[in-house]
Amino acid sequence: MNIIIVNVNAMKKFTCKEMGGPCEEVHEGATAMEIAQQNFAHVIATTDKAHEQMRAQMTKPGKGPTKEEWWAWFNKEWDKKRDEA
């Protein structure tokens, strides 16, 4: 009998910087969507100059990659990243 063990609680961590931002704030989640939502909330909540460009890219069309381009990039990064659990 073969037993396959799957880690259903696999978590990954990304810093704001790894996601294109300026700081080392860590976001952790089991899915790319969880981490993207955390990073979006983090960037939108900041008021500092360092996050200004990323805020503009997230909220103003034409200021950065499209959502589709960003997701294509981030999904590749997600796949490359090792689980932290």
C-alpha positions as CSV (number, residue, x, y, z in Angstrom):
1,M,0.0,0.0,0.0
2,N,1.4,3.4,-0.9
3,I,0.6,6.4,1.3
4,I,0.9,9.9,-0.1
5,I,1.2,12.7,2.5
6,V,0.2,16.1,1.2
7,N,0.8,19.2,3.3
8,V,-2.5,20.9,3.1
9,N,-1.3,23.7,5.3
10,A,1.6,24.7,3.1
11,M,2.3,28.4,3.6
12,K,4.4,30.8,1.7
13,K,5.9,34.1,2.7
14,F,6.6,37.1,0.5
15,T,7.9,40.5,1.5
16,C,6.4,43.7,0.1
17,K,9.8,44.1,-1.7
18,E,9.5,40.7,-3.3
19,M,6.1,41.8,-4.7
20,G,7.5,45.0,-6.2
21,G,7.2,47.3,-3.1
22,P,9.8,49.1,-1.1
23,C,9.7,47.4,2.3
24,E,10.3,44.2,4.2
25,E,6.7,43.8,5.5
26,V,6.0,40.0,5.4
27,H,2.8,38.6,4.0
28,E,2.0,34.9,4.6
29,G,-0.7,32.7,3.2
30,A,-1.7,29.4,1.7
31,T,-2.6,30.9,-1.7
32,A,-1.3,33.5,-4.0
33,M,-4.6,35.4,-3.7
34,E,-4.3,35.5,0.1
35,I,-0.9,37.1,-0.1
36,A,-1.8,39.5,-2.9
37,Q,-4.8,40.7,-0.8
38,Q,-2.6,41.2,2.2
39,N,-0.1,43.1,0.2
40,F,-2.8,45.3,-1.5
41,A,-4.2,46.2,2.0
42,H,-0.7,46.9,3.3
43,V,0.2,49.2,0.4
44,I,-3.2,51.0,0.3
45,A,-3.0,51.6,4.1
46,T,0.5,53.2,3.9
47,T,0.8,56.9,3.5
48,D,4.6,57.1,3.1
49,K,6.5,58.3,0.0
50,A,8.2,55.0,-0.4
51,H,5.0,53.2,-1.2
52,E,3.6,56.0,-3.4
53,Q,4.6,54.5,-6.7
54,M,3.2,51.1,-5.9
55,R,-0.1,52.7,-4.6
56,A,-0.4,54.5,-7.9
57,Q,0.2,51.3,-9.9
58,M,-2.5,49.6,-8.0
59,T,-5.1,52.3,-8.2
60,K,-4.5,54.2,-11.4
61,P,-4.8,52.5,-14.8
62,G,-1.8,53.0,-17.0
63,K,0.6,53.6,-14.1
64,G,2.1,50.1,-14.2
65,P,1.5,46.6,-15.4
66,T,-2.1,45.5,-16.0
67,K,-3.7,43.2,-13.5
68,E,-3.3,40.3,-15.9
69,E,0.4,41.1,-16.4
70,W,1.0,41.4,-12.7
71,W,-0.9,38.1,-11.9
72,A,1.1,36.3,-14.6
73,W,4.3,37.5,-13.1
74,F,3.2,36.8,-9.5
75,N,2.0,33.3,-10.2
76,K,5.4,32.4,-11.6
77,E,7.0,33.8,-8.5
78,W,4.5,31.9,-6.4
79,D,5.4,28.6,-8.2
80,K,9.2,29.2,-7.6
81,K,8.8,30.0,-3.9
82,R,9.4,27.2,-1.4
83,D,6.8,26.4,1.2
84,E,7.6,27.9,4.6
85,A,5.5,25.4,6.7
